[in-house]
Every structure is written in C-alpha cells, then in structure tokens.
Amino acid sequence: MRVIVLIEDLLILSRIEGAAERAGVSLAHVDSPAHLPPAAEVDLLLVDCSAHAETWGRELAAWRSTAPGSASPRIVAFGPHTDVAAHRALRALGLGPMWARSRLIRELPDLFAAATA
C-alpha cells in the first residue's frame, strides 16, 4: 500500500507518522500537490487542507482524475473543524467531506488497518 501525506504542519505529520509506524504502514510526505507521484500509484492520500483547501482541492481533483477509475486513490482531507468554507469547497470538487484533525488522529489506526487488509 502506498500512503502519501500532503501536509505542511510538521507537528500533525509526526502524529500521523507515529500511527503509521505502529500499524506497519510506510508513508511518504510531500508539501505540495506538484510533488505527488502519479495518482495511479497512490492508495491513500491524507491531505491537510488547513490553509489550502480551495487551491489544493482543485489541484487534487485534477490529479485524481488522471488515474483509471479502478486505481483512483482514496483521499482523506482534514483541517480545522471550524473551517466551513473549506468543507464546502472540497465537497463541491467531489473530494468528500473534510475531517477535523481530531477525528483524523483518532481514526488513523482504523484507517491504516482497513487500508492494509
């Protein structure tokens, strides 16, 4: 399984890395959608949309569309639960709901377990 984290916040990244290590999942970190590998090579993309929901959202929708339907990666976006505009922007782009950071951290073990099953 190929897991990528698109994030600028190193504190949250360290928590994600810790959960991945405990789950036996290796992951890579990028700080811009421009640095993502081809979408068909990614199984799960975790995206911190704290400051970039609209900009990154458009780039991610285009990036994901390059993968064949059967190889389309799962994207889990997260950010502040109070950022209603970001939540709406991601839904409008078809990227699904944005999770609060606290939910992401809480659900990482299950997310990684499901991804490796």
C-alpha positions as CSV (number, residue, x, y, z in Angstrom):
1,M,0.0,0.0,0.0
2,R,1.3,3.4,-0.9
3,V,0.3,6.2,1.5
4,I,1.2,9.8,0.9
5,V,0.7,12.7,3.3
6,L,0.3,16.1,1.8
7,I,1.0,18.5,4.7
8,E,3.0,21.5,5.9
9,D,2.3,21.1,9.6
10,L,5.2,19.0,11.0
11,L,3.5,18.5,14.4
12,I,0.5,16.8,12.9
13,L,2.8,14.9,10.5
14,S,4.7,13.4,13.4
15,R,1.5,12.1,14.9
16,I,0.5,10.6,11.5
17,E,4.0,9.0,11.2
18,G,3.7,7.5,14.6
19,A,0.3,5.9,13.9
20,A,1.6,4.6,10.6
21,E,4.7,3.1,12.2
22,R,2.5,1.3,14.9
23,A,0.3,0.0,12.1
24,G,3.3,-1.2,10.0
25,V,2.4,1.2,7.2
26,S,5.2,3.1,5.4
27,L,4.3,6.5,4.1
28,A,5.8,9.4,2.2
29,H,5.4,13.1,2.8
30,V,5.1,15.9,0.3
31,D,4.4,19.6,0.9
32,S,2.7,20.5,-2.4
33,P,0.3,18.7,-4.9
34,A,3.0,19.4,-7.5
35,H,5.2,16.8,-5.7
36,L,2.7,14.0,-5.7
37,P,3.5,10.8,-7.6
38,P,1.1,9.7,-10.3
39,A,-2.4,9.1,-8.8
40,A,-2.5,5.5,-10.0
41,E,0.5,4.8,-7.8
42,V,-1.2,6.0,-4.6
43,D,-3.7,4.0,-2.5
44,L,-4.4,6.6,0.2
45,L,-3.7,10.3,0.3
46,L,-4.0,12.2,3.6
47,V,-4.3,16.0,2.9
48,D,-4.0,18.8,5.4
49,C,-6.3,21.5,4.0
50,S,-5.7,23.9,6.8
51,A,-4.6,26.8,4.6
52,H,-5.1,25.5,1.1
53,A,-8.5,23.8,0.8
54,E,-9.6,25.6,-2.4
55,T,-6.3,25.8,-4.2
56,W,-5.1,22.3,-3.3
57,G,-8.7,21.0,-3.8
58,R,-8.7,22.0,-7.4
59,E,-5.2,20.5,-8.0
60,L,-6.2,17.3,-6.2
61,A,-9.4,16.8,-8.2
62,A,-7.3,17.2,-11.4
63,W,-4.6,14.9,-10.1
64,R,-7.1,12.2,-9.1
65,S,-8.8,12.3,-12.4
66,T,-5.6,11.1,-14.1
67,A,-6.0,7.6,-12.5
68,P,-8.2,5.0,-14.1
69,G,-11.4,4.5,-12.1
70,S,-10.2,1.2,-10.6
71,A,-7.0,2.8,-9.4
72,S,-8.4,6.1,-8.1
73,P,-6.8,6.8,-4.7
74,R,-8.8,7.4,-1.6
75,I,-8.4,10.9,-0.3
76,V,-8.9,11.9,3.3
77,A,-8.8,15.6,3.7
78,F,-8.5,17.1,7.2
79,G,-8.3,20.5,8.8
80,P,-9.9,22.8,11.4
81,H,-13.5,21.7,12.1
82,T,-14.5,25.4,12.1
83,D,-13.4,26.0,8.5
84,V,-16.8,25.6,6.9
85,A,-15.7,27.2,3.6
86,A,-13.0,24.6,3.2
87,H,-15.5,21.8,3.9
88,R,-17.9,23.2,1.2
89,A,-15.1,23.7,-1.3
90,L,-13.9,20.1,-1.0
91,R,-17.4,18.7,-1.4
92,A,-18.1,20.9,-4.4
93,L,-14.9,19.4,-6.0
94,G,-16.1,15.8,-5.3
95,L,-13.4,15.2,-2.7
96,G,-15.8,14.3,0.0
97,P,-16.1,15.7,3.5
98,M,-13.1,17.2,5.3
99,W,-12.4,15.6,8.7
100,A,-11.5,17.6,11.8
101,R,-7.9,17.0,12.8
102,S,-9.0,15.4,16.0
103,R,-11.1,12.8,14.1
104,L,-8.2,12.0,11.8
105,I,-5.8,11.3,14.6
106,R,-8.5,9.3,16.4
107,E,-9.3,7.2,13.3
108,L,-5.8,6.7,11.9
109,P,-5.4,3.2,13.4
110,D,-8.6,2.0,11.8
111,L,-7.8,3.8,8.6
112,F,-4.4,2.2,8.3
113,A,-5.8,-1.2,9.4
114,A,-8.5,-1.1,6.7
115,A,-6.0,0.0,4.1
116,T,-3.7,-2.9,4.7
117,A,-6.4,-5.5,4.9
